[in-house]
Amino acid sequence: MQIIEDEKITVELNGKATECDLLFTFTSDDTGKGYLGYTDNTFNADGRKNIYFSSYDPLFGTGQLEKVTDPNEIEMIKEVLEEIDGGVNNA
């Protein structure tokens, strides 16, 4: 996993192009896909920063980000987020 600082990407959020901060990337051997996490630096009702994630094909990708809908992939990404959060809180 690679933690990213000071890198921006533009994605479509809520139907409009939005500049976001890229937070992390990783590739899964199980799925053969790459994943990235990013934020538009807004906060939800609980006061937590909104973090979004997408997948891409690291070998034959066209730069097209795909929505992650598979429950197993979502669970894997949640585990990565917990690992990052735990690392930040223990630093």
C-alpha positions in Angstrom: 0.0 0.0 0.0 1.2 3.5 -0.8 0.1 6.5 1.3 -0.1 9.6 -0.9 0.4 13.2 0.2 -0.2 16.4 -1.8 -1.5 14.6 -5.0 -4.8 15.6 -6.6 -7.2 13.8 -8.9 -10.4 15.0 -10.5 -13.4 12.6 -10.2 -17.1 12.9 -10.7 -18.9 13.3 -7.4 -22.6 14.0 -7.3 -22.7 14.6 -11.0 -19.9 17.2 -11.2 -16.1 17.2 -11.6 -14.5 17.6 -8.2 -10.8 18.0 -7.3 -9.9 15.5 -4.6 -6.9 14.7 -2.5 -5.5 11.2 -3.3 -5.0 9.4 0.0 -3.8 5.9 -0.8 -3.4 3.3 -3.5 -3.0 -0.5 -3.4 -3.2 -3.5 -5.6 -4.9 -6.7 -4.6 -3.5 -10.1 -5.7 -6.9 -11.7 -5.0 -8.8 -9.5 -7.5 -6.0 -8.3 -9.8 -7.3 -4.8 -9.5 -5.8 -1.6 -8.2 -7.7 0.6 -5.7 -7.4 4.2 -4.7 -8.9 6.2 -1.9 -9.6 9.9 -2.1 -11.4 12.7 -0.3 -13.1 16.0 -1.3 -12.3 17.2 2.3 -16.0 17.4 3.2 -17.4 15.9 6.4 -20.4 13.7 7.1 -23.1 14.2 9.8 -20.9 12.4 12.3 -18.0 14.8 11.7 -15.9 12.2 9.9 -14.1 13.1 6.6 -15.8 11.7 3.5 -13.5 9.1 1.9 -14.3 7.6 -1.4 -12.7 4.7 -3.3 -12.6 3.3 -6.8 -10.9 0.5 -8.6 -9.0 0.4 -11.8 -7.2 -2.2 -14.0 -3.5 -1.7 -13.3 -2.3 -3.8 -16.3 -4.7 -2.7 -19.1 -6.3 0.3 -17.5 -7.4 3.2 -19.6 -7.4 5.6 -16.6 -11.1 4.8 -16.1 -12.1 4.5 -12.5 -14.8 2.0 -11.7 -17.3 2.0 -8.8 -16.6 -0.7 -6.3 -19.8 -2.7 -5.6 -18.7 -6.2 -4.7 -19.2 -6.7 -0.9 -15.9 -8.6 -0.6 -14.0 -5.8 -2.2 -15.7 -3.2 0.0 -14.8 -5.2 3.1 -11.2 -5.5 1.9 -11.1 -1.7 1.4 -12.6 -1.1 4.9 -9.8 -3.3 6.4 -7.2 -1.1 4.6 -8.9 2.0 5.9 -8.8 0.6 9.5 -5.2 -0.2 9.0 -4.5 3.3 7.9 -6.6 4.8 10.7 -4.8 2.6 13.3 -1.4 3.6 12.0 -2.3 7.3 12.2 -3.7 7.0 15.7 -0.7 5.1 16.9 1.8 7.5 15.3 
